[in-house]
Amino acid sequence: MAMALLTSCKNDMETIRKLDYTDTLPGLTAKDVEIIYSENAKIQMKLESPLLVNHDIEGPVLIFPEGFTVFFYDSLLNLQSTITADYGISHEKTKIMEARYNVVVDNLEKGEQLNTEELFWDRGKEIIYSDKFVKITTDEQVITGDGLYSQQPFNEIEIRNPKGLIEIKEEPD
């Protein structure tokens, strides 16, 4: 006597949807990247990085694990300022970029340099801020503080708890 046992599997779509699956592979990796940001066909800034990793966890996130440099231009394409850092994250959904580790901002128009370990740039609101220790160096002075706030492109800076010798120039009567 011969017996046969046949079984079948059925995928329950609801059960499949409930599985918590996280893809740990990046969506995109690129080397020697140059990203141009423009508005009304005018270049506002350029970002360069040796490595870009794109994740889409909670919206697109661009990670620059080997650092980056951002170049800011005026309407005539004159370079106004730069930001460099050893590590960066750009949250594309919120338009907030984080610069971390050895962050340096050079304001070429004013001859100022900012050094800090963490800096946030909100591209939507066009503001730059930090609540970490900051140091601003000019030809005449060095000012330190516990954080800063500035409108893009870094022309006027508010420093929290500023310290240092600050020269105040009197205007003629």
C-alpha positions in Angstrom: 0.0 0.0 0.0 1.4 3.4 -1.0 0.6 6.6 0.9 1.3 10.2 -0.2 1.3 13.2 2.1 1.0 16.5 0.4 1.3 19.8 2.2 1.3 23.3 1.1 2.3 26.7 2.5 0.4 29.9 2.1 1.8 33.3 2.7 -0.4 35.4 4.9 0.2 39.0 3.7 -0.8 40.5 7.0 1.8 38.3 8.8 4.5 39.3 6.2 3.7 43.0 6.7 4.1 42.7 10.5 7.7 41.3 10.2 10.1 43.9 11.3 12.7 44.0 8.6 15.5 46.6 8.5 17.7 46.8 5.4 21.2 47.7 6.6 22.7 48.1 3.2 23.1 51.6 1.8 20.9 52.7 -1.0 23.9 54.4 -2.8 27.6 54.8 -2.3 29.6 57.2 -4.4 33.2 58.4 -4.4 34.6 61.9 -5.2 31.2 63.6 -5.1 30.3 67.1 -6.1 26.8 68.4 -5.4 25.6 71.7 -6.7 22.7 73.6 -5.0 21.1 76.3 -7.1 18.0 78.5 -7.0 16.5 80.1 -10.0 19.4 78.6 -12.1 22.0 80.4 -10.0 24.5 78.4 -8.0 24.3 79.1 -4.3 26.7 76.5 -3.0 28.7 73.5 -3.9 29.5 70.5 -1.7 32.5 68.2 -2.3 33.2 64.9 -0.5 35.5 61.9 -1.1 32.7 59.5 -0.1 28.9 59.7 0.0 26.6 57.1 1.5 22.9 57.5 0.9 20.5 55.8 3.3 16.7 56.0 3.2 15.8 55.2 6.8 13.3 58.0 7.7 13.6 59.9 4.5 16.8 60.3 2.5 19.9 60.8 4.6 23.3 61.6 3.0 26.3 60.6 5.1 29.8 61.9 4.5 31.9 59.5 6.6 35.2 60.9 5.2 34.3 64.6 5.5 33.2 67.3 3.2 33.7 70.9 2.1 30.9 73.3 1.3 31.5 76.4 -0.8 29.1 79.4 -0.6 28.8 81.8 -3.5 27.2 85.2 -3.9 24.9 86.1 -6.9 28.0 86.8 -9.1 29.6 83.4 -8.2 32.2 85.0 -5.9 33.2 82.6 -3.2 32.0 84.0 0.2 32.7 81.3 2.7 33.5 77.6 3.2 32.7 74.9 5.7 34.8 71.9 6.2 34.4 68.9 8.6 35.7 65.4 9.1 32.1 63.9 9.1 28.7 65.1 8.0 25.1 64.1 7.8 22.5 65.8 5.6 18.8 65.1 6.4 17.3 65.8 3.1 13.7 65.7 4.4 14.2 68.4 7.0 17.0 70.1 5.1 19.3 70.1 8.1 23.0 69.3 7.8 25.2 68.3 10.7 29.0 68.9 10.5 31.1 67.1 13.1 34.7 66.9 14.2 37.2 69.5 13.3 34.6 71.9 11.8 36.1 75.0 10.2 34.2 77.9 8.7 36.1 80.5 6.8 34.3 83.8 6.0 36.5 85.0 3.2 34.8 88.4 3.0 35.5 89.3 6.6 38.7 87.3 7.1 37.2 85.3 10.0 37.6 81.7 10.9 35.3 79.6 13.1 36.4 76.4 14.8 34.1 74.0 16.6 33.3 70.3 17.0 29.7 70.4 15.9 27.7 72.8 13.7 24.2 72.6 12.3 23.0 74.2 9.1 19.3 74.5 8.3 19.1 75.1 4.6 15.4 75.7 4.7 15.6 78.5 7.3 19.1 79.5 6.1 20.5 79.5 9.6 23.7 78.1 11.1 23.9 77.2 14.8 25.8 75.2 17.5 25.6 74.8 21.2 29.2 73.5 21.5 32.4 75.4 22.3 33.3 77.8 19.4 36.4 79.9 18.6 36.3 82.8 16.1 39.7 84.1 15.0 40.2 87.4 13.1 43.3 89.4 12.3 42.8 91.4 15.5 41.1 89.1 18.0 40.1 85.7 19.2 36.6 85.2 20.7 35.4 82.0 22.3 31.9 81.0 23.4 29.5 78.3 24.3 27.6 78.2 21.0 26.5 80.5 18.2 23.7 81.5 15.9 24.0 83.1 12.4 22.1 83.7 9.3 23.6 82.2 6.1 26.2 83.0 4.8 27.7 83.7 8.2 27.9 87.5 8.0 26.5 88.3 11.4 27.2 85.9 14.3 25.7 85.8 17.8 27.9 84.0 20.2 26.6 82.7 23.5 28.7 83.6 26.6 31.4 85.3 24.6 34.9 85.6 26.1 38.0 87.3 24.8 39.5 90.7 24.3 37.1 92.5 22.0 38.2 95.8 20.3 35.3 98.3 20.1 35.9 100.9 17.4 34.3 104.3 18.1 32.5 105.9 15.2 33.5 109.6 14.5 31.1 112.2 15.7 
